[in-house]
Amino acid sequence: MQRKDQGDFACILAIEETQYLAPEKGAELVESEAQKEAKVSMIETISQAGGYNIGLIIMTQRPAYVLKSCISQCNSVACFRLKSGNDQDAILMFTEYGSERLRDYLPGLADHEAMLWGIAIPTPFPVIAEIKVEEYPQKATVFAKQAWERMDT
């Protein structure tokens, strides 16, 4: 949490597996009522949170499956290796600083290496950062889609 009196966000929310909360049309064949409500809430949160001094981090391994209206709200991006052309397109076409030149770099990033750009980055151009991994997360007992389906029941 950042200090509100210093102009930072009062709270930062990290949303993992965003493609399940805000899926792009066609990504989900059947959408339950709970999923529809979550999607509407996610869109509203992404578009309005900044006005309430709340920062939002959306994370996904498949940006092509996330609503483009959500991706376009991201003003800073940390992008790890993307080999899929559809995922690259989602980042390049719908983020503020996306550039066709990034297509040459994104599929060639090494493990634990990310390209960063946007207003949160102190340079006016994209940079490459190597992420030091000290602890690897444990494997989940179920996939995110299964967890989501359980929430619906």
N, C-alpha and C positions, 0 to 999 in steps of 0.2 A: 504494500500500500504506500502511496506517495503522500507527501504532506500537502494538504489543501491550501494552507496559507502561503505556500511558495509558488502557487500557480499550477501545480501538477494536478493530476487526476485524484479525486477523493477515493476512487476505487477502480480497480482494473479487473475485468472479467475475462477469463480465458475459456473459449468454447471449442472443445475438440470435436472432431468428426462432424464438421458443419454441414456436410452433404446430407446428413440425416435430418438435421433441423431446418435446413433451407434448401431443399433439393431443386435443381433446375427442372423445368418442365420436361417430361419424358424420362427423367432419371428414375422415377418411382412409377411402377405400373399401377398400383392401387394405393391410395392414400387414405389412411383412417381419419376419423374425426379428430383424434388427439394429435395426429401428425399435421393436419391442416391448421389447428390452433397453434401448435408450436411454430409452424412456418410463419404465420401471421405475426406472432409475438417476436420472432427472430428478426423479421424485416423491420418492424417498428423499433425494436431495440437498437439495431444497427444504425438506423437513420436518425434516431433521437437521443441516444445515450450521451453523446458529446455535450449536448446542451444542458445536461444534468451533471456535468463534471465526472462522467464515468467513461473510462477507457475500455475498449473492447478488442480482444485478440481473437480472431477466428483462425482455426487450424484445420487443415484437411490434407490428405495425400492425393486427392482427386479434385482439383479446382474446377474441372470441366463439369462436375456434377453439382456445383454450388450455384445458386441463383446469381445471375450476373448483376442484379441490382445490389446484392450484398458485396460481391467482389469490388464493384465500382466505388463503394464507400470507403475502401481501404486506402488510406493516404500514405502508409508506409508498408513495405513488403519485405519479408525475409523468406526467400525462396530457395529451397534445397533442390537437389537434382530432379529434373522433370524430363523424362524421355518421351512421354506420350505427346504427340502433336496437339491433340485436343486440350490437354492440360496446359501446354505452353500457350496456346491461343487464348485460353481463358485469362491467363495472367497478362499476356502482352496486349490484348485488345481492351481489357476492362479495368486495368489499374492505371493510375494517373501517370506514372513514369515509365510504363512499359514501352519497349522499343524493339523493333524488328531485329536489331543487332543482338539482343539478349537471347534470341533463339539459337545463336551459335554457342553460347556459353552454358545455358541451363542443362542440356543433356550431358555435358562433360564435367560437371562438378563432382568432386571426390566425396567419399563418405564424410559426414560431419562438416561439410563445407557449404556455405550459403552465400547467395548474392543478396545484398541489401540495398534498398533505395526508398526514397520518400522523405517526408519532412522530419521524421524522427532521426534520420541519419545526418550527421554533421557535415556531410560533403554534398555538393550539388550534382554528384554523379554516382552511379552505382559502385559499390565496393564488394569485394569478396572477403568473407570472414571464415576462419577456421574455428569450429566450435570444439572446445575442450570438453570431452565427456568423462565425468568422474564416476558416474553411477548409471548403469543401464536399468531401465524400467523392467519390472517383472512382466512376464506374459500374462495377459488377461485370461480369465477362465472361460469367457465367452466372447464372440465377436461383437462389435458395436451394433450391428444390425440385429443380432439376437437380443441384446440388451434392450434395444429400442422396441422390438416386438413384444418383449415381456412387459414393458411399461404400458403398452396399449391394452393389455388384458386386465 
